[in-house]
Amino acid sequence: MDDLIPTNQSKQNSSRIQHYQKWLSSNFPKVARYPLSKRHHRLWKWFETVASTDQTPIPRVEEWPRGGAKSTTAELGVAYIGSRPELKRRYVLYISETQDQADKHVQAIATLFERLNIERSLNKFGHSKGWRRNQLRTANGFNVEALGLDTAARGIKLDEFRPDVMVFDDIDNRNDTPSKTKKKITTITDSILGSEGDDAAILFIQNRIIEDGIFAQLSDGRAEFLYNRECFTEPAVLDLKVEPYVNEQGRTLYRVVGGIPTWEGQNLAICEKQINKRGLPSFLRESQHEVQSADGYFFDVSWWKPETKESARRIIPEHDGSGLALARAWDLAATQDGGDNTVGALHGWDAAAQVEYVLDVVRGQLSSERVRRLIRSTAEADAQKYGALTYIIPNDPGQAGTDQSEQLAKMLKEIPGITVVVKAPTGRKAVRARGWADQVNSGNAYLVEGEWNYHYREEHRKFREDEQHEFDDQVDTGADAHNHLTGGITIQWEAW
């Protein structure tokens, strides 16, 4: 159990010591090694309000660093609510990503109850009414139940009680895809929050581990639920500065050379140990909430940040295509109402300078007929502007894909200046995109300014080598255009 309790309470004015501080010191003295931090006091005051009143508190979102006593505080808070003699709350639902995770949190609360000498609820035969892996029922009428998002169902109820406290802890997973996150949110909004009591207190507490997860969306305002929530985000160290060094055994380690720790229980010395044990990328992600540049990503898109002087040279106002070999690669989809996009990315290759330009990107979720019209109109405009260029059309698996590619190729051959190549992609997406990634990461890929820049950059930033991504159509077109223009060998080509 993480250390939470102040050791310097004797130095404080006793009249200023909160009830929760006295409770912690009296009941869990062995945990007392470090003072409570600002975030601990803030959450404990919320628990105090929940425990002492039946009023509806504002839903709370707390993003804490890993190693910052996150779950320990939540579990102790539940035990605190259940130990109050007035017992303003009767039924706590502890929710995690999986039932097994939620069960473990409830088991930890059971241990706290036992230390507090809180007796179990018994039936008339003297048998426990509920003291199981996933459920605790106490003699004073307090109840705690574990719930995993993987098992959640509608109509959560225990006897006459509906949940009047909900704690969401560890609900994001680093490998969650957008669709999985969306499914979790649907479970939370439709099945769980709809089962709460009228005055339920709601707490979300976790570290931010992915940039589009539930906690990220709650914190940055994107989440379309709990509109009146209060959000607090705190890293382990403010203004963290680290530097590598080589130790006597020749191993590269990191030392912390600057920063302000947000809790004494995770001071700079402890953080340095955690960095060298878990690795710097893991620490930055898990304890600093720095998820946008987490390891596993494929493209370094910092070159395409127009707000920085160095990279501004790689987003240029325009390029007329002169002196460049030109190809527009297409990734096709016929999903008008959601799903993948149809994308056509126009690349220009300067063979002498070994520099590549992304001149234009068209993108949309379109029906099959609108896809054909988009490709034709784009080809006519490209031929008129650039004179001659190659169009790369995918030959997707199956007869339908072959028929579509043949029809598009026949249509495009009618347009003067357009040469058509039909491609059959082979191998993993990350393998096919390696050459294009090398071009981007070396700073030799330029974007022409356009409304499409933001989405194009974001999709490349999120693309991962382990293929834990869903929307990759713009990366696919970039890879196809690059491989064609530079003689890439990872695609089989058939000229038309």
KAQUIFEN-V909361 format. One record per residue. N is the residue number from 1. RES is the residue in one letter. OMEGA is omega in whole degrees, 0 to 359 (none if undefined). Layout:
# KAQUIFEN-V909361
N&RES&OMEGA ; N&RES&OMEGA
This chain:
# KAQUIFEN-V909361
1&M&181 ; 2&D&181 ; 3&D&188 ; 4&L&200 ; 5&I&180 ; 6&P&174 ; 7&T&184 ; 8&N&183 ; 9&Q&179 ; 10&S&180 ; 11&K&182 ; 12&Q&172 ; 13&N&187 ; 14&S&181 ; 15&S&182 ; 16&R&180 ; 17&I&182 ; 18&Q&180 ; 19&H&181 ; 20&Y&178 ; 21&Q&177 ; 22&K&180 ; 23&W&180 ; 24&L&183 ; 25&S&182 ; 26&S&189 ; 27&N&183 ; 28&F&184 ; 29&P&182 ; 30&K&178 ; 31&V&190 ; 32&A&174 ; 33&R&183 ; 34&Y&177 ; 35&P&172 ; 36&L&176 ; 37&S&179 ; 38&K&182 ; 39&R&178 ; 40&H&178 ; 41&H&181 ; 42&R&181 ; 43&L&179 ; 44&W&176 ; 45&K&175 ; 46&W&176 ; 47&F&179 ; 48&E&179 ; 49&T&180 ; 50&V&183 ; 51&A&189 ; 52&S&180 ; 53&T&174 ; 54&D&176 ; 55&Q&181 ; 56&T&178 ; 57&P&176 ; 58&I&177 ; 59&P&189 ; 60&R&175 ; 61&V&182 ; 62&E&174 ; 63&E&182 ; 64&W&178 ; 65&P&171 ; 66&R&184 ; 67&G&182 ; 68&G&178 ; 69&A&183 ; 70&K&183 ; 71&S&179 ; 72&T&179 ; 73&T&180 ; 74&A&180 ; 75&E&177 ; 76&L&178 ; 77&G&177 ; 78&V&178 ; 79&A&179 ; 80&Y&179 ; 81&I&183 ; 82&G&182 ; 83&S&182 ; 84&R&184 ; 85&P&181 ; 86&E&175 ; 87&L&179 ; 88&K&179 ; 89&R&186 ; 90&R&192 ; 91&Y&178 ; 92&V&174 ; 93&L&181 ; 94&Y&190 ; 95&I&174 ; 96&S&181 ; 97&E&181 ; 98&T&178 ; 99&Q&180 ; 100&D&177 ; 101&Q&181 ; 102&A&178 ; 103&D&181 ; 104&K&176 ; 105&H&180 ; 106&V&176 ; 107&Q&176 ; 108&A&177 ; 109&I&177 ; 110&A&177 ; 111&T&178 ; 112&L&178 ; 113&F&180 ; 114&E&176 ; 115&R&179 ; 116&L&182 ; 117&N&175 ; 118&I&186 ; 119&E&179 ; 120&R&175 ; 121&S&181 ; 122&L&174 ; 123&N&186 ; 124&K&178 ; 125&F&178 ; 126&G&179 ; 127&H&180 ; 128&S&179 ; 129&K&181 ; 130&G&175 ; 131&W&187 ; 132&R&181 ; 133&R&186 ; 134&N&184 ; 135&Q&176 ; 136&L&175 ; 137&R&187 ; 138&T&182 ; 139&A&180 ; 140&N&175 ; 141&G&180 ; 142&F&185 ; 143&N&176 ; 144&V&180 ; 145&E&179 ; 146&A&178 ; 147&L&175 ; 148&G&177 ; 149&L&180 ; 150&D&180 ; 151&T&187 ; 152&A&177 ; 153&A&180 ; 154&R&172 ; 155&G&180 ; 156&I&184 ; 157&K&178 ; 158&L&189 ; 159&D&180 ; 160&E&187 ; 161&F&165 ; 162&R&183 ; 163&P&174 ; 164&D&168 ; 165&V&176 ; 166&M&178 ; 167&V&177 ; 168&F&186 ; 169&D&179 ; 170&D&180 ; 171&I&174 ; 172&D&175 ; 173&N&184 ; 174&R&183 ; 175&N&179 ; 176&D&172 ; 177&T&177 ; 178&P&180 ; 179&S&179 ; 180&K&176 ; 181&T&179 ; 182&K&179 ; 183&K&178 ; 184&K&180 ; 185&I&177 ; 186&T&178 ; 187&T&181 ; 188&I&186 ; 189&T&186 ; 190&D&187 ; 191&S&188 ; 192&I&182 ; 193&L&177 ; 194&G&182 ; 195&S&185 ; 196&E&171 ; 197&G&185 ; 198&D&185 ; 199&D&186 ; 200&A&173 ; 201&A&187 ; 202&I&179 ; 203&L&169 ; 204&F&182 ; 205&I&179 ; 206&Q&169 ; 207&N&180 ; 208&R&184 ; 209&I&174 ; 210&I&189 ; 211&E&180 ; 212&D&179 ; 213&G&183 ; 214&I&182 ; 215&F&176 ; 216&A&181 ; 217&Q&176 ; 218&L&186 ; 219&S&184 ; 220&D&172 ; 221&G&183 ; 222&R&187 ; 223&A&181 ; 224&E&173 ; 225&F&185 ; 226&L&186 ; 227&Y&183 ; 228&N&184 ; 229&R&169 ; 230&E&185 ; 231&C&179 ; 232&F&180 ; 233&T&181 ; 234&E&176 ; 235&P&177 ; 236&A&184 ; 237&V&174 ; 238&L&178 ; 239&D&181 ; 240&L&175 ; 241&K&179 ; 242&V&176 ; 243&E&178 ; 244&P&173 ; 245&Y&180 ; 246&V&182 ; 247&N&185 ; 248&E&179 ; 249&Q&179 ; 250&G&180 ; 251&R&177 ; 252&T&177 ; 253&L&178 ; 254&Y&171 ; 255&R&176 ; 256&V&184 ; 257&V&179 ; 258&G&178 ; 259&G&180 ; 260&I&179 ; 261&P&181 ; 262&T&176 ; 263&W&181 ; 264&E&178 ; 265&G&176 ; 266&Q&184 ; 267&N&186 ; 268&L&179 ; 269&A&178 ; 270&I&179 ; 271&C&179 ; 272&E&177 ; 273&K&180 ; 274&Q&179 ; 275&I&183 ; 276&N&176 ; 277&K&185 ; 278&R&185 ; 279&G&182 ; 280&L&179 ; 281&P&180 ; 282&S&180 ; 283&F&180 ; 284&L&180 ; 285&R&189 ; 286&E&185 ; 287&S&181 ; 288&Q&180 ; 289&H&179 ; 290&E&187 ; 291&V&185 ; 292&Q&180 ; 293&S&182 ; 294&A&181 ; 295&D&183 ; 296&G&180 ; 297&Y&197 ; 298&F&184 ; 299&F&172 ; 300&D&185 ; 301&V&178 ; 302&S&176 ; 303&W&186 ; 304&W&176 ; 305&K&185 ; 306&P&183 ; 307&E&179 ; 308&T&186 ; 309&K&184 ; 310&E&184 ; 311&S&181 ; 312&A&178 ; 313&R&182 ; 314&R&164 ; 315&I&190 ; 316&I&183 ; 317&P&182 ; 318&E&173 ; 319&H&185 ; 320&D&177 ; 321&G&182 ; 322&S&179 ; 323&G&183 ; 324&L&166 ; 325&A&190 ; 326&L&175 ; 327&A&173 ; 328&R&179 ; 329&A&182 ; 330&W&169 ; 331&D&192 ; 332&L&172 ; 333&A&178 ; 334&A&183 ; 335&T&187 ; 336&Q&186 ; 337&D&177 ; 338&G&179 ; 339&G&183 ; 340&D&178 ; 341&N&163 ; 342&T&185 ; 343&V&171 ; 344&G&183 ; 345&A&181 ; 346&L&179 ; 347&H&173 ; 348&G&185 ; 349&W&174 ; 350&D&186 ; 351&A&182 ; 352&A&183 ; 353&A&183 ; 354&Q&182 ; 355&V&182 ; 356&E&180 ; 357&Y&169 ; 358&V&189 ; 359&L&185 ; 360&D&174 ; 361&V&171 ; 362&V&190 ; 363&R&176 ; 364&G&174 ; 365&Q&193 ; 366&L&173 ; 367&S&183 ; 368&S&182 ; 369&E&180 ; 370&R&175 ; 371&V&180 ; 372&R&181 ; 373&R&180 ; 374&L&182 ; 375&I&181 ; 376&R&182 ; 377&S&178 ; 378&T&180 ; 379&A&179 ; 380&E&179 ; 381&A&179 ; 382&D&181 ; 383&A&180 ; 384&Q&184 ; 385&K&189 ; 386&Y&178 ; 387&G&182 ; 388&A&177 ; 389&L&181 ; 390&T&173 ; 391&Y&182 ; 392&I&184 ; 393&I&180 ; 394&P&172 ; 395&N&184 ; 396&D&182 ; 397&P&176 ; 398&G&182 ; 399&Q&181 ; 400&A&179 ; 401&G&179 ; 402&T&179 ; 403&D&182 ; 404&Q&181 ; 405&S&179 ; 406&E&180 ; 407&Q&179 ; 408&L&180 ; 409&A&179 ; 410&K&180 ; 411&M&184 ; 412&L&179 ; 413&K&179 ; 414&E&184 ; 415&I&181 ; 416&P&178 ; 417&G&182 ; 418&I&171 ; 419&T&186 ; 420&V&172 ; 421&V&176 ; 422&V&185 ; 423&K&173 ; 424&A&184 ; 425&P&177 ; 426&T&176 ; 427&G&181 ; 428&R&181 ; 429&K&183 ; 430&A&178 ; 431&V&180 ; 432&R&183 ; 433&A&186 ; 434&R&181 ; 435&G&178 ; 436&W&178 ; 437&A&178 ; 438&D&179 ; 439&Q&179 ; 440&V&187 ; 441&N&177 ; 442&S&179 ; 443&G&183 ; 444&N&175 ; 445&A&184 ; 446&Y&174 ; 447&L&169 ; 448&V&183 ; 449&E&178 ; 450&G&179 ; 451&E&183 ; 452&W&187 ; 453&N&187 ; 454&Y&182 ; 455&H&179 ; 456&Y&180 ; 457&R&183 ; 458&E&180 ; 459&E&177 ; 460&H&180 ; 461&R&185 ; 462&K&182 ; 463&F&183 ; 464&R&182 ; 465&E&180 ; 466&D&174 ; 467&E&173 ; 468&Q&181 ; 469&H&183 ; 470&E&186 ; 471&F&188 ; 472&D&186 ; 473&D&180 ; 474&Q&174 ; 475&V&179 ; 476&D&181 ; 477&T&177 ; 478&G&180 ; 479&A&182 ; 480&D&180 ; 481&A&180 ; 482&H&182 ; 483&N&179 ; 484&H&185 ; 485&L&185 ; 486&T&179 ; 487&G&178 ; 488&G&187 ; 489&I&185 ; 490&T&180 ; 491&I&176 ; 492&Q&185 ; 493&W&173 ; 494&E&183 ; 495&A&177 ; 496&W&none
